[in-house]
C-alpha cells in the first residue's frame, strides 16, 4: 500500500493537488492547522502552517512550503516560478518575524520542505547545506518527501482500523485493471460502499469521506499516468453522490463534514476537468474525430458513446453555470465582472462551444437510438437555454433530431426505442422493423418525444412542433407518452439509487401550449424537487449528476424560469 501511495504522491502534477491532502493529514495527526492553502493570498513562503507534536514529542510550529513532484535544480533555486529556496528565505525573513501568531512565537519552529517525490541526487548537497547553515536554536528543518508522506498517510489516514485490508485490496484491484474501466469501477464502487457503510455521525462521516477522497485521488493519479481517465471519471461520479447521501443531513458549508464533502467535490471537478480538457475538447472541432475514436465499425457503439460524451460535457457546463450564478449572488458585478466571473464565463462558453461542435461534427448525435438519450439531450439543451447566443444552433439541432426520428420511424430505420441494452439495440437493427407488432412493442413508452415537444415550443419551432404532434397522434397512439418528476421518495434514493423513485406523468400532451401548462402545473403542485437536500443546500447540479449516472430524465424544474418567460411572452402577444 505504501508503494501505491508513494507513486500517487510523486505523480501529482500541481502543487494544489498536494495541498489538498496535507491539511487533512495534519489534522489526523492531532495537529491544529492554522493556515490552509489559499490562492491569491501572500503568505511569505508558507503554504500550510500547523502546531502540534509528532511522535509524542514537544509541541512545535510546523511551517510547510509545498512543491509538486521531485525536487530538482529548477524547482530548488534555478529561477523557476515558485522555486523552493526563495520560499524558505521568505519564511525566515518575513513570516517568522512578522506573520507568526503571537501565541506561537516562543515555540520551536520546524520549516518543512514538502514535495511529493524525492530530492534529486544532483542537488542533495545544496539542500542539506542550506538546511545546516540556517538551523539555529529555535528553527530547524525537516524534509517531508513522498516516502514520508506515504508512510504518514498510511499510518494516520488509511490505517487498518480506518481502511481495512479488504478495502485496501479493493483499491489495489481497481488500480490493477484500469484498462478495463467497468471492471475497475466495480471494485471501486465496492470500496465506496465499504468506506462509507459504517459512518453514522458527523465525525465518522467526515473521516470516511476524507479516506474516500484519498482513494479517489490515488485512482485518478494512476489513471492519469496510464492516459485512461475512464475509471476515475465514473468512480468520481459515484463517490460524489454516495458522499452526499451520507453528509447531506450534516452539511452546513462550514463544519468539518461540509469541508470534507467540498474537498471530494473539488476532486470530482479536477477529474472531470481533466476528462473534458484532454479527451473531448481538443477533438470536437474535427469532423468525425470522436466518432472515429470509438474505434468500432458499428454505428450503435458510436451512437451510445457520443451521447454519453454529450452528457458529460453538459454536466460539466451545469457545474460551471452553478458556480457562476453563486459568484453573481455573492459578488454582484458593478460595471464589469470580477476576474473569477470572467474566468467562469470563458470556461462556460468553451463548454457550450464544444457541445455545438460535437453535434455539428458528429452527425450521429442527430439520431437518438435509445429513447433514454432524452436525458443527454435534456442536459445539453437545458444548459444551452441559459445562453441566447446558442439559440440558432439549438433550433437547428432540434429540427434535425425530430425530422430524422420521424423519417426513421416512417422508413423503418433506427428510430428511437424504449430499450437500454446493447443486445436489444442490435436486435432492433436486425429486426424486420416493418412488423407492426414489433414496432408497437419497441415504442411502447417515450420520454424523448415529450421532451422534444416541450423544447420545440420553448424555441418557437411551431411548424416542426405541429409535425411532432401529428406524428404522435397518428403513429404513437399505442405509446405511453410520459415524463418523470421527483416524488416524496426521491430524496431518499436519488443519490444512492438503492431503489426506484419518482412519479411518471402519463398522457403527456404533445401540443406545445398544453405541454407547457402541464409542466407548470406539475412543477407547482409536485414540489418535492424543491425539498431535495441538494437544492436546499445549493448543490442542485448533484441532482443532474444523479440523473446522468442513474438514468433519470432531467426534471423540468430546471427550466421553470424559461417556461415562465415564454408564458409571459404569449400573454403579452394575446
N, C-alpha and C positions, 0 to 999 in steps of 0.2 A: 504493500500500500504506500509506503514511503517513497518508493521509486516513481510510482504513478503521480504522487503529489509533487515530487521534485520536477518531473517532466512538465507537469501543468504549470508550475510557477515559472520555470525557465521559458515557457512558450508565451507567456503574457507579453503582448506587444506594446501595450500602453501603460504608462505609469499609473493612470487612473484605474486600470484593471487590478493592479496590486494594491492600490489604495483601498479598494472595495473590500479586501479581505482583512487587512490589518486591524482596523478598529474592533471588529468582532472577535478576532483572535486575542487581542489585548484585554478586552472585557472578559472573555472566558478565562483568562489567566488571573483574573481578580484585580486587574488594574483599573484605574479611573482615567478614562480618556478625556482630556480637557481641550484638546484641539483636534478637530477632524478635518479631512481634506476638503478644501473649499476653493473652487476655481475663481480666479479674478481677485482674490484677496491676498495681499502680500504678507507673508508670514516669515520673511527673512530666513529662508532656508529650511524651515520646519514644516513638514507636511502633516505629521501626526505627533502629538505630544500626550504622554500619559504619566501617571505617577502610581507607584506601587512597588512590590517586591517580586523578584524572580527567584524561584527555588528556595523560598523561605529566608531570603537574605534581608538586608536592611532596605528600608523604603528609599527609593531613588526616583529621580525625574528622568524619563526616557524621551529623548528628542530624536525623531526619525526623519531622515531625509531619504526619500524613496526614488529609486530608478528601476526601470524595467530591464529584464534580460541580464546578460553578463556585464560586468564592469570592465570596460575596455579603456584604452588610452583616450579615445574620443569622448566617452561618457565620463571619464575621470576629470580631465582638465584641458583637453586639447581644443578649446574654443567652441565646443558644441553647445547648442542651446540647452539650458538646464543641466549643465555638467555638474558633477557631484562636488568637486573640490570647492568651487565658489560658494556653493550652498553651505558647506561646512564652515567656511570662513564667515558667511553671513550669520550663522548661528552663534559663533563665538564673539563676533564684533558687535552684533546688533541685538539678536534675540535675547541672549542670556543677560546682558546688562540692562536692557530696557523693556523687553516684552514678557519676560518670565513673571508669572503671577507672584505677588509678594509672599504668599503663604508657602511657596516652594523654593524661595531663594537660598535658604540655608541647608537645603538637602543636597546630597551628592547628585551630580548630573552625569548622565550617560548619553553621549551622542552616538546614535546608531546609524551606521551605513547600511541601508536596506536595499536589497536588489534580489530579483527572482532567480538569478543564475549564480555564477561564481566570479571570482576575481581572476582576470586573465594573467597568466604567469608573467607576461612581459611588463606588467606594472605592479606586481606584488611588492617589490622592494620600495617603490614610491609610496604606495598606500600605507605599508607598515611604518615606513619612516615618518610619514606625515602624522600618523596616529601617535607614535612615540614622542615626537617633538612637541606636540600640542597637549599631551596628557599632563595634568597638574593635580594639585591636591584634591580639588572638588570636581574636576572634569576628567572623564575617561571616555574611551571609545570602544564600541563593540561592532562587529560585523554580523548582520543578520542576513545571511545569504540563503539561497534556495534550499540548501541542505538543512539549515537550522529551522527555517520557516516550515519546511515539510514535517520535520520532527515535532515542532510545536503544534502544528495543525492536527497532526495525528494524536498528539498527547492530550490536547485540550478541546478541540472541536469535534474530532472524529474518533474519540476513544471508544473502547469496546462497549462500554455501557451506554454510550450515546449512538454509536453506529456499529451495531453488532457485526460479527464476522459474516453472517448471512447477507447483510446489506452490502458489506464490502465486496462480497463475492458477486452480487448482482451488478455492482458498478464495474467490476473487472470484466464480467461477461458482456456488458453493454459496450465497453470500450473495445473488446476483442473482435467484435463483428460489425464495425462501423460501415463496412462495405455492403452490409445488408441492413439498411436503415430500419425497416419494420421490425426485424428481429431484435436489433439493438434497442429500439424504442420499447419493445415489450418488456425487456429486462429492466429498463429504466423506470417504466411505469410500475413494475413491482417494487422497485426501490422507493419510489414516491410513496406508495401505499405503506411500506414498512416504516419509513422515516416519520410519516405523519400520523400513523394509526394510534399511537399511544399518547399523542398530545391532547390534553383536555383542558388546560387553563392557559392564561396569557403567557406565563413564563415558559411553560413547556412548548407552547406553540411557537414562540419566538425562537427558542433554541432549535426546534425541529426545522423551521424554515431556514434558519442560518445554515444548518448542516446540508439541507437540500440544495441551497444556493451554491454551496461549495462544490457539491457533487455535480451540479449542472455546469458550473464553470469548468470543472475537470473534463466533463464530456465535451463541452464546446471547444476547449483548447485542443483536445485530441482530434476532434472533427476538423478544426481549422488547419491543423498540421497535415491531415490527410486530404485536404481540399474537398471534403464531402460534408456539407453542413446539414444534410437532411435529418439525421437522427437528432442532432441538437435542436433543430427547429421544432420538430413535432414534440420532442420531450419538453422543451421550454413552454410550449402551449399548455401541456397537461400540468406541469409543475406549477405554473402561474395560477391556473384555475383551481387546482386542488389546494394550493396555499391559501387562496382567497376563501374557499369553503371553510377552512379551519379558522382563519383570522377575522372573518367578517364581523363577528359579534364584538370583537375587541378593538377593531380598527377605529382610531380617532385621528390619525395623522400625526400624532405627537408621541405616543408611548412607544415602548421598545418593540412590541408586537407589530405596530404600524411601520416602524422603521425597517424591521426585517422584511416585511412584505414589500415595502418600497424598494428595498435592495434587490429582491428577486425579480421585481418588475423591471428594474434597471438592467438586470442580466438578460431578461427576455428581450428588452429593447435592443440591447447590444447584439444579441444573436440574430434577431430579425433584421436589424440594420445591415449586418454582415451578409445575410442571405440576399436581401434586396439589392444591395450595392455590388455584390460580387457575382451573383448568379443570374440576375434578371436585368437590371437597368442597362448594363453595358451592351445588351443584345436586343433590346426591344426595338431599336431603330433599324435593325437589319431584317430585310424581307425573309420570312420563313426561318430565321435563325433558331428561335426557340422551338419551333415545330420540329426542325431537323434534329435539335439537340435531344429530343426524346428518344431518338435512335430506334424507331420502330416503323416498319412498313404499314402497320395497321392504324387506320385513322382513329379507331376507338382509343388506343393508347394516347395518341396526340391530343384528342379532344379532352379526355379526362385530365391529363396533366396540365394542359394550357388553362382550363377553367380553374384548376387548383392554384396555379400561379396567379391568375387574376384575383382570386380571393385573398391570397397572401398580400399582394400589392395593396388591395383595398383596405384590408385590416391595418396595414402599416399607416396608410393615409388617415384612417379614423383615429388612431392614437395620436398622430401629429396634430390633427384638427382639434382634438380634445385638449392637448397641451396649449395650442394657440388660443383657444377660447378661454381657458383658465388664465392665460397671461393677459388677455384683454380685460378680464374682470379684475385681476389683482393690480395691473398697471395700465389703466386706460391711456391710450396714446393721445398725446397733446401735440397736434401738428403732424408728427411723424412717428412711426413705430420705433420701439426700442430695438436694440441690437438683437436681443433674444427673439423678439417678434419677427424681425426681418429674416433671421435665420430659419425660423419655423415656416414662414411664408414661402421662402425659397425651397425648402425641403418639401413642403406640401405641393407646390407647383411642380416639382420634379416627379413626385409620385403620380399626380394626375396626368402629367405629360406621358409618363411611362405607360399608364393604362391606355391612353389614347393610341400610342404607338404599338403597344402589344396587340390591340384589336386590329388595327389597320394592317399590320404586317403579318398577322396570323389569322387569316380569314375563317379558320375553323371555329373561332370564337363567335361567329355569326350564326352558328348552327348547334344549339344545345342538343345533345343526345339523351341526356337524363333530365327528367322534369325537375329533379332536385338541384340542378345547376341554376335554378332560380335564386338559390342562396348566394352564389357568387355574383350573379347579375345584380341582385338586390344590394349586396355590399358595395359594389362598384358604383351603381347609379345613385345610391343614397349618398355616397361620398361626393360624387361629381355634382350632385344637385346643389351643393353649397357654393359652387363657383359658376357664375353665369357665363364665363368665358368658354366653358365646355359644353354649353347648350347645343350648339350646332353639331358637335360630334355625337352627343348622346342621342339627339333626334335621328341622325342617320343610322346609328347603331341599332336603335330600337326598331326603326323601319325595316332594316335588313333582317334582323332576327325574326320579326313577325312574318315578313314575306317568305323567308326561307323555311320557317316552320310550317306555314300553311301550304307552301308548294311541296315540301317533303311529304306532308300528310296526303295531299291530293295525288302525288305521283308514287306513293308507297315507298318512299325513300327512308332515310334515317331520321324520322320525325321523333320528337322527344317522347320518352316512355316513362312510366312510373315504376321503374326498376333501378336497383342500385348496383348490382354485382356485375363484374366484368363478363361473367359467363352468360348472364341474361342479355347483355348488350350484343355479345357475339351471336346468340340465338336470334336476336332481333335482326341483325344484319343478314342472317342466312334464311330467315323465315320467308314464307310467302305472305308478304305484308298486305296483299290484296284480300286476304282471308278476313271477312268481316268480323267473325267471332274473335279471332286473334287481335284484330285492331281494337275492338272494344275492351278486351282484357288488358291490353298493353297501355291503354289510355283511360283506365277506369277512374283516375283521380288526377288532379293537377293543382299545383300552386304557381306554376310558371305562367300560364295564360292569365290568371287574375293579376299577377304582378305586372305583366306587360300591359294589361288593360289600364291599370292604375297609372303607370308612368306615361303611357300614351296620352292620357288625359292631362296629367300634370305638365307635359311638354307640348300641349296644344296640337297633338297629332290626331286631329278629329277624323280625317279620312281613313287612316290606317286603323284607328280605333274602331270605327264602324265596320271595317272589314273583319276585324278580330271578333267583334260582337256577333256579326252574321255567321262567321265560321263556328263560333261556339254554339249558336242556336241550331245551325243546320247539321253540324258534324259531331258535336260533343254532347248531344242530349243524354247520352249514357254516362257521361263523365261527372264525377263529383268535383265541381269547381269550388275550391276552398282556400282558406288561409289560416295561419296559425297565430295564436296570441298567447302570451304568458297567462297562467291562471294561479290559483292560490297555492299550488304545489311547485310552481316553477322556482321560487326562491330556495326551496329545499333541495331541488335536484339539478338546477341549471348548471352549476359549476362542477359537479361531480358526475353527473349523468348516470347515477345509480338506478334511476327509474324514469319511465316516460312521464311527461308532464305537459301542461299547456292545453289549450282548447282550440278546436277547429271550428271555424265559421264556415259552414257549408252553404250551398245555394248562393255562392258569391255572384253578385250582379256584374255582368260584363259590360253594361253601359257605363261610360266614363263618369257621368254625373252621379248616377246611382252608386257606383263603386266608391266615390269619394264620400258620399253621405254615409254609406255603410261603414267605411273605415272610421270616420269621425265619430259615429255612434258607438262603435266597438271600443275605440280608444278612450272615449269619455266614460263609458259605463263599466268597462272592464279595466280598472286602473291598477291591476296587480303589477304591471310593469313599473309604475312609479313608486311602488312599495318595495322594489327589489333593492337589496343592500348595495349592489354596485351602483345603482342610480342614485340612491340617497347619499352615498358616501363619495360621490363624484368620481366613480370609476366605471362609467357607463360602457366604454369600449370592451370591458370584460364580458358583457352580455353578447356583443358581436363576436368576440373571440370564441365564446362558447358555442354560438350559432354555427360558426365555421367549423369548429372542431367536432361538434356533436351532431351536425346536420339538422339544424332547425332554421326555419325561414327567418329573415330579418324582420323584427317587429316594426309595423308601420308607425309606431310611436316615434321612431327616429326621423320621420318626415312630417310630423304633425304640423310644424310651422309652415312647411311648404304647402300642405293641403289647405291650411287656414288662409294663406296668402292667395292661393288660386280661387278659393271660395269668395274672398272679398273682391277679387277682380271680376268674377262672374256677377256678383251682386251689383257692382258699380256699373257694369255694362247694361244690366237689366234696368 
